[in-house]
């Protein structure tokens, strides 16, 4: 027995099931799953450019007879929805399991959404593990379920399951040779003439799944008292059993389809039935649809965010157990770009020129926060380029501030490139800044097509951003060192003055890649307390009570960015 996170357990379960291929785009809280899988013996794993491509690669490998795992975070399911919904028609060859890792509370996401709705809409089974042991077991069994019902299976996790470590018992690997592939256009060619019969196959499958779920071993009734019964799934189960120790609980391991007869029987065995879930009413609506009356707790559960035992207790009017009070008066610690981050000067100069900045998904989103305050919008991956084009369309006939899109190298490959092609095709204007820090930094420094690093360090090809951009028809393409303030300022001024589309590639590696700091800087007696250096928002820079700058030698990596903004030569090498 050993401790594993839910992500590690899912990787272990897939490996034990004989899964040989793993595909993904990294996204918190799912990222570590494929990284753990990639370290297993006898497997192939790759980062794809986005989740849609990952699922399409997975469908192809499954059609060829392999067992396949695809992993993504909840917003990645949005990107993958197109092939996912049709894969529910085609079915599978080898078992195909898709991890959707939700993020209630939005710890690292731009929205909350419940992936159960995708399983329901696509009519594919959805399984919700409540700890790492179940994550391993469900992942292992899901491949056989996928093959039994000829359908992809969704394994739905959440940040609490993905990242919490609980005990698991690992097993041996069961090798599964490729299932024979036979040409079958009626199954795999989803043109209308073939898709219509497959729709009937899907409906028949749904009927079979509804019968199976009533007796499958993944739904568990925990009997305690008869006064209160709670229906829940996933991480919420852990909160419920801690907060309501006298309640009977129906823990649903399969959340689509729900077991209608089991729900009715459970409801009949308790005086009042409640549903406890995070961030949506999916489960409550599903229970009501079975004809089961759902009671409301004495106080409402939060409609947003992650649940906790304390929140469940409060909803049911149960006092908190004795505990020490939380410490008050602690200073806030807002997130910030790392000391020496190559993105910092770009945002400083964009703020200085008062540009309209359409941002994207990545650690550079922190450029929206004070003191940089240099980003106007962030919606989804690739949206920066498309939204910049939209701004230009709306403002093009008016006097307006420069419109600048900011996007990272990995996100540019994910979906920014297609947005750029569309803008070029439609003769759009504006400036696109590709912040190429040579890695996918936000999710843990994974590889991508523009740094040529693969998940298992296989030989690869490193794509050239400026060559790709030029091939799309962009005539004004330049590469600039983002650590050089004068060069950044000049490049932005020139590019935004052009009445056409321009692209600046700001290339410098993420400071976390090599972790080789130079000699730190310090502040001498020439400091006038002007505060210019502090406007960079570097965590290593502070000010004393009189406004004089201070540099924390333990945080400073010696990048010298602040030196370029000090007009009094007050910042010098230690």
C-alpha positions as CSV (number, residue, x, y, z in Angstrom):
1,X,0.0,0.0,0.0
2,X,1.2,3.5,-0.8
3,X,0.1,7.1,-0.9
4,X,-1.0,8.4,-4.3
5,X,-2.7,11.5,-5.6
6,X,-5.9,10.9,-7.6
7,X,-4.0,11.8,-10.7
8,X,-1.2,9.3,-10.0
9,X,-3.8,6.6,-9.2
10,X,-5.6,7.1,-12.4
11,X,-2.4,6.7,-14.3
12,X,-1.7,3.5,-12.3
13,X,-5.2,2.2,-13.0
14,X,-4.8,2.8,-16.7
15,X,-1.5,1.1,-16.7
16,X,-2.8,-1.9,-14.8
17,X,-5.7,-2.2,-17.4
18,X,-3.1,-2.6,-20.2
19,X,-3.6,0.9,-21.6
20,X,-0.7,1.5,-24.0
21,X,-1.3,5.1,-25.3
22,X,-1.9,8.3,-23.4
23,X,-2.7,11.7,-25.0
24,X,-3.4,15.1,-23.4
25,X,-2.9,18.8,-23.4
26,X,-1.6,19.9,-19.9
27,X,-4.2,21.7,-17.7
28,X,-4.5,21.9,-14.0
29,X,-5.8,19.9,-12.1
30,X,-5.3,17.1,-14.7
31,X,-1.6,17.6,-15.7
32,X,0.2,15.1,-13.5
33,X,-1.9,12.2,-14.7
34,X,-0.3,11.8,-18.1
35,X,3.1,12.7,-16.6
36,X,2.8,9.8,-14.2
37,X,1.5,7.5,-17.0
38,X,4.4,8.5,-19.2
39,X,6.9,7.1,-16.6
40,X,5.3,3.6,-16.8
41,X,6.9,0.7,-18.6
42,X,5.5,-0.2,-22.0
43,X,3.5,2.9,-22.8
44,X,3.5,5.7,-25.3
45,X,2.5,9.2,-24.1
46,X,2.4,12.6,-25.8
47,X,1.4,16.2,-25.3
48,X,-0.9,17.2,-28.2
49,X,-1.3,20.8,-29.3
50,X,-4.8,20.9,-27.8
51,X,-7.6,18.7,-26.3
52,X,-9.5,18.3,-29.6
53,X,-6.4,16.8,-31.3
54,X,-5.8,14.6,-28.2
55,X,-9.2,13.1,-28.4
56,X,-8.9,12.6,-32.2
57,X,-5.6,10.8,-31.7
58,X,-7.2,8.7,-29.0
59,X,-10.2,7.8,-31.3
60,X,-7.7,6.7,-34.0
61,X,-5.6,4.6,-31.6
62,X,-8.8,3.1,-30.2
63,X,-10.2,2.3,-33.6
64,X,-6.9,0.5,-34.3
65,X,-7.5,-1.6,-31.2
66,X,-5.3,0.0,-28.5
67,X,-6.5,0.9,-25.0
68,X,-6.2,4.7,-24.7
69,X,-6.3,7.3,-22.0
70,X,-6.9,11.0,-22.8
71,X,-6.7,13.6,-20.0
72,X,-7.7,17.2,-19.8
73,X,-9.2,19.8,-17.4
74,X,-12.8,20.8,-17.5
75,X,-12.4,23.7,-20.0
76,X,-10.4,21.3,-22.2
77,X,-13.6,19.2,-22.6
78,X,-15.1,22.3,-24.3
79,X,-12.3,22.1,-26.9
80,X,-12.6,18.3,-27.2
81,X,-16.4,18.3,-27.5
82,X,-16.6,18.1,-31.3
83,X,-14.9,14.7,-31.6
84,X,-16.2,13.5,-28.2
85,X,-19.8,13.7,-29.2
86,X,-19.3,11.8,-32.5
87,X,-17.1,9.2,-30.8
88,X,-20.3,8.4,-28.7
89,X,-21.8,7.4,-32.1
90,X,-18.8,5.5,-33.5
91,X,-18.0,3.7,-30.3
92,X,-14.5,2.3,-29.7
93,X,-12.2,-0.4,-30.8
94,X,-9.9,-0.7,-27.8
95,X,-11.2,0.8,-24.5
96,X,-11.1,4.6,-24.5
97,X,-11.2,6.5,-21.2
98,X,-11.3,10.3,-21.0
99,X,-10.4,12.1,-17.7
100,X,-12.2,15.4,-17.2
101,X,-10.7,17.1,-14.1
102,X,-13.1,19.9,-12.8
103,X,-11.9,22.8,-10.8
104,X,-14.7,23.9,-8.4
105,X,-13.5,27.1,-6.7
106,X,-11.5,28.1,-9.8
107,X,-8.1,27.6,-8.2
108,X,-6.4,27.7,-11.6
109,X,-9.2,28.3,-14.1
110,X,-11.2,31.0,-15.7
111,X,-14.6,29.4,-14.9
112,X,-16.4,26.7,-13.0
113,X,-18.3,24.1,-15.0
114,X,-19.5,20.6,-14.3
115,X,-18.3,18.0,-16.8
116,X,-21.2,15.7,-15.8
117,X,-23.3,17.7,-18.3
118,X,-21.0,16.7,-21.2
119,X,-21.4,13.0,-20.3
120,X,-25.1,13.4,-20.2
121,X,-25.3,15.3,-23.4
122,X,-23.0,12.9,-25.2
123,X,-24.7,9.9,-23.6
124,X,-21.4,8.3,-22.4
125,X,-20.9,6.7,-19.0
126,X,-19.4,9.0,-16.3
127,X,-17.6,7.6,-13.2
128,X,-16.8,9.7,-10.1
129,X,-14.1,8.4,-7.8
130,X,-14.2,9.6,-4.1
131,X,-10.6,8.9,-3.3
132,X,-7.3,7.7,-4.8
133,X,-8.2,4.0,-4.3
134,X,-11.4,4.5,-6.2
135,X,-9.6,6.5,-8.8
136,X,-7.3,3.6,-9.5
137,X,-10.1,1.0,-9.5
138,X,-12.4,3.1,-11.6
139,X,-9.7,3.9,-14.1
140,X,-8.7,0.3,-14.4
141,X,-12.3,-1.0,-14.8
142,X,-13.3,1.8,-17.2
143,X,-11.5,0.3,-20.1
144,X,-13.4,-3.0,-19.8
145,X,-16.7,-1.0,-19.5
146,X,-15.7,1.0,-22.6
147,X,-15.3,-2.2,-24.6
148,X,-18.3,-3.9,-23.1
149,X,-20.6,-1.1,-24.2
150,X,-18.6,0.1,-27.2
151,X,-18.4,3.6,-25.9
152,X,-15.9,6.1,-24.5
153,X,-16.1,6.4,-20.7
154,X,-15.6,9.7,-18.9
155,X,-13.7,9.6,-15.6
156,X,-14.7,12.8,-13.8
157,X,-12.3,14.1,-11.1
158,X,-12.1,17.4,-9.3
159,X,-9.2,19.4,-7.9
160,X,-9.6,17.7,-4.4
161,X,-9.5,14.2,-5.8
162,X,-6.7,15.0,-8.3
163,X,-4.3,16.5,-5.9
164,X,-5.1,14.8,-2.5
165,X,-3.0,11.7,-1.6
166,X,-4.8,8.7,0.0
167,X,-3.7,5.1,0.3
168,X,-3.9,2.7,-2.7
169,X,-3.0,-0.9,-3.3
170,X,-1.3,-1.3,-6.6
171,X,-1.8,-4.4,-8.8
172,X,0.0,-6.0,-11.7
173,X,-0.4,-5.0,-15.3
174,X,-2.8,-7.0,-17.4
175,X,-1.5,-6.9,-21.0
176,X,-4.1,-6.4,-23.7
177,X,-3.0,-7.1,-27.3
178,X,-4.5,-4.9,-30.0
179,X,-8.0,-5.8,-30.8
180,X,-8.2,-6.7,-34.5
181,X,-9.1,-3.8,-36.8
182,X,-11.5,-4.5,-39.6
183,X,-12.7,-2.0,-42.1
184,X,-16.2,-1.0,-41.2
185,X,-17.5,2.3,-42.7
186,X,-20.8,1.9,-41.1
187,X,-19.2,2.2,-37.7
188,X,-16.4,4.7,-38.4
189,X,-17.5,7.0,-41.3
190,X,-20.0,9.4,-39.7
191,X,-21.6,10.7,-42.9
192,X,-25.4,11.0,-42.5
193,X,-26.2,7.7,-44.1
194,X,-24.1,5.9,-41.6
195,X,-24.6,8.2,-38.6
196,X,-28.4,7.7,-38.6
197,X,-28.1,3.9,-37.9
198,X,-25.4,4.6,-35.3
199,X,-27.8,7.0,-33.5
200,X,-30.0,4.0,-33.0
201,X,-27.0,2.0,-31.8
202,X,-26.4,4.8,-29.3
203,X,-30.0,4.7,-28.0
204,X,-29.9,1.0,-27.6
205,X,-26.7,1.3,-25.7
206,X,-28.2,3.9,-23.4
207,X,-31.0,1.4,-22.5
208,X,-28.3,-1.2,-21.7
209,X,-26.4,1.2,-19.6
210,X,-29.5,2.2,-17.6
211,X,-30.0,-1.5,-16.8
212,X,-26.3,-2.1,-16.0
213,X,-26.0,0.9,-13.6
214,X,-28.7,-0.5,-11.3
215,X,-26.5,-3.4,-10.2
216,X,-22.9,-2.3,-11.1
217,X,-20.5,-2.4,-8.1
218,X,-19.6,1.3,-8.2
219,X,-22.7,2.7,-6.4
220,X,-22.6,2.2,-2.7
221,X,-25.1,2.6,0.1
222,X,-23.6,3.5,3.5
223,X,-26.3,2.7,6.1
224,X,-26.5,4.7,9.3
225,X,-29.6,6.4,10.5
226,X,-33.0,6.5,8.7
227,X,-33.8,10.2,9.5
228,X,-31.4,11.7,6.8
229,X,-30.3,10.3,3.6
230,X,-27.7,12.0,1.3
231,X,-26.9,11.4,-2.3
232,X,-23.5,12.5,-3.4
233,X,-20.5,11.6,-5.5
234,X,-16.8,12.2,-5.7
235,X,-14.9,14.4,-3.3
236,X,-18.2,15.6,-1.8
237,X,-18.7,12.2,-0.3
238,X,-15.7,12.8,2.0
239,X,-17.2,16.1,3.2
240,X,-20.6,14.5,3.8
241,X,-19.4,11.6,5.9
242,X,-17.3,13.9,8.1
243,X,-20.0,16.6,8.5
244,X,-23.0,14.3,8.9
245,X,-21.8,11.1,10.6
246,X,-25.4,9.9,11.4
247,X,-26.7,10.2,7.9
248,X,-27.1,7.3,5.5
249,X,-25.3,8.0,2.2
250,X,-25.8,6.8,-1.3
251,X,-22.4,7.3,-2.9
252,X,-22.7,7.3,-6.7
253,X,-19.6,6.0,-8.4
254,X,-21.5,6.2,-11.8
255,X,-23.1,9.6,-12.2
256,X,-24.4,9.1,-15.8
257,X,-26.7,7.4,-16.2
258,X,-27.9,7.5,-12.6
259,X,-29.5,4.3,-11.1
260,X,-33.2,5.3,-11.0
261,X,-34.4,2.2,-9.1
262,X,-31.6,2.4,-6.6
263,X,-32.3,6.0,-5.9
264,X,-36.0,5.4,-5.4
265,X,-35.3,2.5,-3.0
266,X,-32.8,4.6,-1.0
267,X,-35.2,7.5,-0.8
268,X,-37.9,5.2,0.5
269,X,-35.6,4.0,3.3
270,X,-35.0,7.5,4.8
271,X,-37.3,10.2,6.2
272,X,-35.7,13.0,4.2
273,X,-33.4,12.8,1.2
274,X,-30.9,15.5,0.3
275,X,-28.4,15.9,-2.5
276,X,-25.0,17.5,-1.8
277,X,-22.9,18.6,-4.8
278,X,-20.5,21.3,-5.8
279,X,-21.1,24.1,-8.3
280,X,-24.1,22.9,-10.1
281,X,-27.5,21.2,-9.8
282,X,-26.7,18.3,-12.1
283,X,-27.1,15.6,-9.6
284,X,-30.1,17.1,-7.9
285,X,-31.9,17.4,-11.2
286,X,-31.0,13.9,-12.2
287,X,-32.4,12.6,-8.9
288,X,-35.6,14.6,-9.3
289,X,-35.9,13.3,-12.9
290,X,-36.2,9.8,-11.4
291,X,-39.3,10.9,-9.5
292,X,-37.5,11.3,-6.2
293,X,-38.4,14.2,-3.9
294,X,-35.3,16.2,-2.9
295,X,-35.4,18.2,0.4
296,X,-33.5,21.4,0.9
297,X,-31.1,21.8,3.8
298,X,-32.1,24.2,6.6
299,X,-29.7,26.7,5.1
300,X,-28.7,26.8,1.5
301,X,-25.4,25.2,0.3
302,X,-23.1,27.6,-1.5
303,X,-24.0,27.8,-5.2
304,X,-20.4,28.4,-6.2
305,X,-17.0,27.2,-5.2
306,X,-15.7,24.1,-3.5
307,X,-17.5,22.5,-0.6
308,X,-15.9,21.6,2.8
309,X,-17.2,19.7,5.8
310,X,-17.7,23.1,7.6
311,X,-20.0,24.4,4.8
312,X,-22.0,21.1,4.9
313,X,-22.4,21.4,8.7
314,X,-23.5,25.0,8.4
315,X,-26.1,24.1,5.8
316,X,-27.6,21.4,8.1
317,X,-27.4,23.6,11.2
318,X,-24.7,21.6,12.9
319,X,-22.2,23.5,15.0
320,X,-18.5,23.5,14.2
321,X,-16.3,21.3,16.5
322,X,-14.0,23.2,18.9
323,X,-11.0,24.6,17.1
324,X,-8.5,27.4,17.3
325,X,-9.6,30.6,15.6
326,X,-8.0,31.6,12.4
327,X,-5.2,34.1,12.7
328,X,-6.4,37.6,11.7
329,X,-4.6,40.6,10.2
330,X,-2.2,38.7,8.0
331,X,-1.1,40.6,4.9
332,X,-2.5,39.6,1.6
333,X,-0.2,37.7,-0.7
334,X,-1.5,38.2,-4.3
335,X,0.1,36.1,-7.0
336,X,2.8,37.7,-9.1
337,X,5.1,37.0,-12.0
338,X,8.3,35.4,-10.7
339,X,11.4,37.5,-10.1
340,X,13.2,37.8,-13.4
341,X,10.1,36.7,-15.5
342,X,10.8,37.6,-19.1
343,X,7.2,38.8,-19.5
344,X,7.5,41.6,-16.9
345,X,9.0,44.3,-19.1
346,X,6.6,43.6,-21.9
347,X,3.6,44.3,-19.6
348,X,5.3,47.3,-18.1
349,X,5.8,48.8,-21.5
350,X,2.2,47.9,-22.6
351,X,0.9,49.7,-19.5
352,X,3.2,52.7,-20.2
353,X,1.8,53.1,-23.7
354,X,-1.8,52.6,-22.4
355,X,-2.5,49.9,-25.0
356,X,-5.7,47.8,-25.1
357,X,-4.3,44.4,-24.3
358,X,-6.3,41.3,-25.1
359,X,-4.8,38.5,-23.0
360,X,-4.8,34.7,-23.0
361,X,-4.5,31.7,-20.7
362,X,-1.1,31.3,-19.1
363,X,1.0,32.6,-16.2
364,X,1.3,35.9,-18.1
365,X,-2.4,36.5,-17.2
366,X,-0.9,37.8,-13.9
367,X,0.0,40.9,-16.0
368,X,-3.5,42.0,-15.4
369,X,-2.8,42.6,-11.7
370,X,-1.4,45.7,-10.0
371,X,1.0,47.3,-10.3
372,X,1.4,46.2,-13.9
373,X,-2.4,46.3,-14.6
374,X,-1.6,45.8,-18.3
375,X,-4.3,43.4,-19.5
376,X,-7.9,44.2,-20.5
377,X,-9.4,40.8,-21.3
378,X,-8.9,37.1,-20.8
379,X,-11.5,34.6,-21.9
380,X,-10.1,31.3,-23.3
381,X,-7.1,29.8,-25.0
382,X,-6.4,31.6,-28.3
383,X,-9.0,34.3,-27.7
384,X,-6.4,37.0,-27.4
385,X,-5.7,37.1,-31.2
386,X,-9.4,36.7,-32.1
387,X,-10.5,39.4,-29.6
388,X,-7.9,41.8,-30.8
389,X,-9.3,41.5,-34.3
390,X,-12.8,42.1,-32.9
391,X,-11.5,45.2,-31.1
392,X,-10.0,46.5,-34.3
393,X,-13.2,45.8,-36.3
394,X,-15.2,47.9,-33.8
395,X,-12.7,50.7,-33.3
396,X,-11.1,50.7,-36.7
397,X,-12.8,53.9,-37.9
398,X,-12.1,55.8,-34.7
399,X,-9.1,57.3,-32.9
400,X,-8.2,54.6,-30.4
401,X,-5.4,53.3,-28.3
402,X,-3.2,50.5,-29.9
403,X,-4.7,47.1,-29.7
404,X,-2.3,44.4,-28.7
405,X,-2.8,40.6,-28.3
406,X,-0.6,38.8,-25.8
407,X,-0.3,35.0,-26.0
408,X,2.2,32.4,-24.9
409,X,4.1,29.9,-27.2
410,X,2.1,26.8,-26.1
411,X,-1.2,28.6,-26.2
412,X,-0.3,30.0,-29.6
413,X,0.1,26.4,-30.8
414,X,-3.0,25.3,-29.0
415,X,-5.4,27.7,-30.8
416,X,-3.8,31.0,-31.3
417,X,-2.4,30.1,-34.7
418,X,-5.8,29.4,-36.1
419,X,-7.0,32.8,-34.8
420,X,-4.0,34.5,-36.5
421,X,-4.7,32.8,-39.8
422,X,-8.3,34.0,-39.6
423,X,-7.2,37.6,-38.9
424,X,-4.6,37.5,-41.8
425,X,-7.2,36.1,-44.1
426,X,-9.6,38.8,-43.3
427,X,-7.0,41.6,-43.7
428,X,-7.1,42.4,-40.0
429,X,-4.8,44.8,-38.2
430,X,-3.3,45.0,-34.7
431,X,-0.2,43.7,-33.0
432,X,0.2,40.1,-31.7
433,X,2.9,39.5,-29.0
434,X,3.9,35.9,-28.7
435,X,5.6,35.5,-25.3
436,X,7.9,32.6,-26.1
437,X,9.4,31.5,-22.8
438,X,10.4,28.1,-24.3
439,X,8.0,26.1,-22.2
440,X,4.4,25.6,-21.1
441,X,5.1,27.3,-17.8
442,X,1.8,27.7,-16.0
443,X,1.1,23.9,-15.8
444,X,4.6,22.9,-14.8
445,X,7.0,23.5,-17.7
446,X,5.8,20.9,-20.2
447,X,7.0,20.7,-23.8
448,X,5.2,22.1,-26.8
449,X,5.8,22.3,-30.6
450,X,7.8,25.5,-30.3
451,X,10.4,24.2,-27.9
452,X,10.5,20.7,-29.4
453,X,10.4,18.9,-26.0
454,X,8.2,15.8,-26.0
455,X,6.6,14.2,-22.9
456,X,8.9,11.1,-23.0
457,X,11.9,13.0,-24.4
458,X,11.7,11.3,-27.8
459,X,13.4,12.9,-30.8
460,X,11.2,15.7,-32.1
461,X,11.0,18.7,-34.4
462,X,11.1,22.2,-33.0
463,X,8.8,24.5,-34.9
464,X,9.9,28.1,-35.7
465,X,7.3,30.6,-34.6
466,X,8.5,33.4,-36.8
467,X,8.7,31.2,-39.8
468,X,5.3,29.8,-39.2
469,X,3.9,33.3,-38.8
470,X,5.6,34.5,-42.0
471,X,4.2,31.5,-43.8
472,X,0.7,32.6,-42.8
473,X,1.3,35.9,-44.7
474,X,2.3,38.2,-41.9
475,X,4.9,40.6,-43.4
476,X,6.0,42.4,-40.2
477,X,7.5,39.7,-37.9
478,X,10.3,40.5,-35.5
479,X,12.1,38.7,-32.7
480,X,12.9,40.7,-29.6
481,X,14.7,40.0,-26.3
482,X,12.0,40.8,-23.6
483,X,14.6,41.6,-21.0
484,X,15.9,44.6,-23.0
485,X,13.6,47.5,-22.1
486,X,14.8,49.8,-24.9
487,X,14.3,47.0,-27.5
488,X,10.8,46.2,-26.1
489,X,9.7,49.8,-26.1
490,X,11.0,50.4,-29.7
491,X,9.4,47.2,-31.1
492,X,6.0,47.9,-29.6
493,X,6.1,51.5,-30.8
494,X,7.0,50.5,-34.3
495,X,4.6,47.5,-34.6
496,X,1.6,49.4,-33.3
497,X,2.2,52.2,-35.7
498,X,1.6,49.9,-38.7
499,X,-1.9,49.8,-40.2
500,X,-1.7,46.1,-40.7
501,X,-1.1,42.9,-38.7
502,X,2.2,42.7,-37.0
503,X,3.7,40.0,-34.8
504,X,6.5,40.4,-32.2
505,X,8.1,37.2,-30.8
506,X,9.5,38.0,-27.4
507,X,11.9,35.1,-26.8
508,X,13.6,34.4,-23.5
509,X,13.4,31.2,-21.4
510,X,11.3,30.9,-18.3
511,X,13.5,31.6,-15.2
512,X,12.4,28.3,-13.7
513,X,13.9,26.2,-16.6
514,X,17.5,26.4,-15.6
515,X,17.3,28.1,-12.2
516,X,20.7,29.7,-12.4
517,X,20.5,33.1,-10.7
518,X,23.1,35.7,-11.2
519,X,24.6,37.9,-8.5
520,X,21.7,39.8,-6.8
521,X,21.3,43.5,-6.9
522,X,21.0,45.9,-4.0
523,X,19.9,49.6,-3.5
524,X,22.6,52.2,-2.6
525,X,22.2,55.6,-1.0
526,X,21.3,57.2,-4.4
527,X,17.7,56.0,-4.1
528,X,15.3,59.0,-4.2
529,X,12.2,56.9,-3.3
530,X,10.7,57.7,-6.7
531,X,9.0,54.2,-6.7
532,X,9.7,53.5,-10.4
533,X,11.3,50.1,-9.7
534,X,8.3,49.1,-7.6
535,X,6.0,49.5,-10.5
536,X,7.5,46.4,-12.1
537,X,5.7,44.3,-9.5
538,X,8.8,42.1,-8.9
539,X,8.4,40.1,-5.6
540,X,12.1,40.9,-4.8
541,X,11.5,44.6,-4.6
542,X,9.9,46.3,-1.6
543,X,9.9,49.8,0.0
544,X,10.5,50.9,3.5
545,X,8.3,53.3,5.5
546,X,9.9,56.3,3.8
547,X,9.5,54.9,0.3
548,X,13.1,53.9,-0.2
549,X,13.5,50.8,-2.3
550,X,14.7,47.5,-0.8
551,X,15.8,44.4,-2.7
552,X,15.5,40.9,-1.0
553,X,18.7,39.2,-1.9
554,X,17.0,35.8,-1.3
555,X,14.5,36.5,-4.1
556,X,16.5,38.5,-6.5
557,X,18.0,36.5,-9.4
558,X,20.1,39.2,-10.8
559,X,18.1,39.7,-14.0
560,X,18.7,43.5,-14.1
561,X,15.2,44.5,-15.3
562,X,14.8,47.0,-12.5
563,X,18.2,48.6,-13.3
564,X,16.8,49.7,-16.6
565,X,14.0,51.7,-14.9
566,X,16.2,53.4,-12.2
567,X,17.2,56.9,-13.4
568,X,19.5,57.5,-10.4
569,X,21.9,54.6,-10.7
570,X,20.6,53.5,-7.2
571,X,20.4,49.7,-8.1
572,X,23.7,48.1,-8.4
573,X,25.2,44.5,-8.3
574,X,25.8,43.3,-4.8
